[in-house]
């Protein structure tokens, strides 16, 4: 489990050194988000708020006259007050749709890996009896969809893009009793372009 997370973090650091394949500069993003358990695109915000943060890197690998295609990778952390806290690394591929000159919408898919840190130790069951005590850490895969709205402007020779992003995704395998667990994240953050 830890080895997979280290590989994702290594991929994140390696991808930050790759040049984008378009004329647009690559960007670094930082966001804070609220996390909830529930059906994606239905339960956007639940109270009490469970907060987290991400840092990521995006670049474009192609462009057309009306849209740009790109990839991104990010690492993040969240704490769910009554369930767990987790770290994750995930990659995404997306399409940028221009709405007007400074405003654009991104839609895409994501996949990654996360480590759950449960608040108590876990047990494996066999025929209804506790068999083995776990360490309270479990690893699982994550996959989902993203929708993001950016507003871009120039500041100090860099492009700055505040954004709101919604992620609807599933975690699998979650447990023997619940194989797939749906999640939602609502992000508020900003992207800042790197110099070419």
C-alpha positions in Angstrom: 0.0 0.0 0.0 2.7 2.5 1.0 4.8 1.5 -2.0 1.9 2.4 -4.3 1.5 5.8 -2.7 5.2 6.5 -3.0 5.1 5.6 -6.7 2.2 8.1 -7.2 4.1 10.8 -5.3 7.2 10.1 -7.4 5.1 10.3 -10.6 3.7 13.6 -9.3 7.2 15.0 -8.8 8.4 13.6 -12.2 5.5 15.1 -14.1 6.2 18.5 -12.7 9.5 18.5 -14.7 7.9 17.6 -18.0 7.2 20.4 -20.4 3.6 20.8 -21.7 3.1 20.0 -25.4 1.2 23.2 -26.1 2.0 26.9 -26.1 0.1 27.4 -22.7 2.3 27.3 -19.6 1.9 24.6 -17.0 0.1 25.5 -13.8 0.3 24.6 -10.1 -3.0 24.5 -8.2 -3.9 24.6 -4.5 -7.4 24.0 -3.2 -9.3 23.4 0.0 -12.4 21.3 -0.2 -15.3 19.8 1.8 -15.6 16.0 1.6 -18.8 14.0 2.0 -19.9 10.4 1.7 -22.9 10.0 -0.7 -24.0 9.5 -4.2 -21.9 11.7 -6.5 -23.6 14.7 -8.0 -26.5 14.3 -5.4 -24.9 15.1 -2.1 -22.7 18.1 -2.8 -22.3 19.5 0.7 -23.2 17.9 4.0 -22.9 19.3 7.5 -20.8 19.2 9.6 -18.1 20.1 7.0 -15.2 17.7 6.6 -12.3 19.7 5.2 -9.2 18.7 3.2 -6.6 20.3 0.9 -4.8 19.4 -2.4 -1.8 20.6 -4.3 -1.5 19.7 -8.0 0.2 20.2 -11.3 -1.6 20.6 -14.7 -0.3 20.8 -18.3 -1.8 20.6 -21.8 -1.0 17.9 -24.3 -3.0 19.1 -27.2 -5.2 21.8 -28.4 -7.9 22.6 -31.0 -9.5 25.8 -32.0 -12.3 25.6 -29.4 -10.9 23.3 -26.7 -7.7 22.2 -25.0 -6.9 18.8 -23.6 -4.7 18.4 -20.6 -3.6 16.2 -17.8 -3.0 16.8 -14.1 -1.8 15.0 -11.0 -2.5 16.0 -7.4 -1.9 14.8 -3.9 -4.3 15.6 -1.0 -5.4 15.0 2.5 -8.8 15.1 4.2 -10.3 14.4 7.6 -13.8 13.0 7.9 -14.9 13.7 11.5 -16.7 10.5 12.2 -15.1 8.1 9.7 -11.4 8.4 8.9 -8.7 10.6 7.6 -6.9 9.8 4.3 -4.1 10.8 2.0 -4.4 10.3 -1.8 -2.6 10.7 -5.1 -4.5 10.8 -8.3 -4.2 11.7 -12.0 -6.7 13.2 -14.3 -7.3 14.0 -18.0 -9.6 16.8 -18.9 -11.0 18.9 -21.7 -11.2 22.7 -21.4 -14.3 24.3 -22.9 -14.1 28.0 -23.5 -17.3 29.8 -22.4 -16.0 33.4 -22.9 -12.6 34.9 -22.9 -11.7 34.7 -19.2 -14.2 32.0 -18.3 -13.9 28.3 -19.0 -15.3 25.0 -17.9 -13.2 21.8 -17.5 -14.7 18.3 -17.6 -12.6 15.2 -17.1 -12.0 11.8 -15.5 -9.7 10.9 -12.5 -8.1 7.8 -11.1 -5.8 7.3 -8.2 -4.9 5.5 -4.9 -5.7 6.4 -1.3 -4.7 5.3 2.1 -7.4 5.4 4.8 -6.4 5.8 8.4 -9.3 4.6 10.5 -9.9 5.9 14.0 -9.8 2.5 15.5 -8.2 -0.9 14.7 -10.0 -3.1 12.3 -10.9 -6.8 12.5 -11.1 -9.5 9.8 -14.1 -11.9 10.3 -14.4 -15.6 9.5 -17.8 -17.3 10.1 -18.9 -14.4 12.3 -15.9 -14.5 14.6 -13.1 -12.0 14.8 -10.1 -13.6 13.3 -7.4 -11.0 12.9 -6.8 -7.5 14.2 -5.7 -5.0 11.5 -3.6 -1.9 12.0 -6.4 0.6 11.1 -4.8 1.5 7.7 -6.3 0.3 4.4 -5.5 1.1 0.8 -7.9 1.4 -2.1 -8.3 2.7 -5.6 -10.4 5.8 -6.5 -12.0 6.7 -9.8 -14.4 9.5 -10.8 -15.5 12.5 -12.8 -14.7 16.2 -12.3 -16.3 19.5 -13.4 -14.4 22.7 -12.9 -15.2 26.4 -13.6 -12.2 28.8 -13.9 -11.9 32.6 -14.3 -8.5 33.6 -15.7 -6.7 36.9 -15.4 -3.1 38.2 -15.6 -1.2 39.2 -12.4 2.6 40.0 -12.3 3.3 38.3 -15.7 1.5 35.1 -14.7 -1.9 33.7 -15.4 -4.0 33.3 -12.3 -7.2 31.2 -12.4 -9.4 31.0 -9.3 -11.7 28.0 -9.6 -14.6 26.0 -8.2 -14.4 22.2 -8.8 -16.7 19.3 -8.0 -15.4 15.8 -7.9 -17.7 12.8 -7.8 -15.8 9.5 -7.3 -15.9 6.0 -5.9 -13.5 4.2 -3.6 -13.0 0.5 -4.1 -12.5 -1.9 -2.5 -13.7 -0.3 0.7 -14.5 -3.3 3.0 -15.9 -6.8 2.8 -19.4 -5.5 3.6 -19.3 -2.4 1.4 -17.2 -3.0 -1.7 -17.7 0.4 -3.3 -18.1 3.7 -1.3 -19.2 6.9 -3.2 -17.6 10.3 -2.3 -18.0 13.9 -3.2 -15.6 16.8 -2.9 -16.3 20.5 -3.6 -13.1 22.5 -4.1 -12.3 26.2 -4.0 -8.8 27.1 -5.1 -6.6 28.7 -7.6 -4.1 27.8 -10.4 -1.0 29.9 -11.1 1.0 29.5 -14.3 4.6 28.6 -14.3 7.0 30.6 -16.4 8.0 28.9 -19.7 
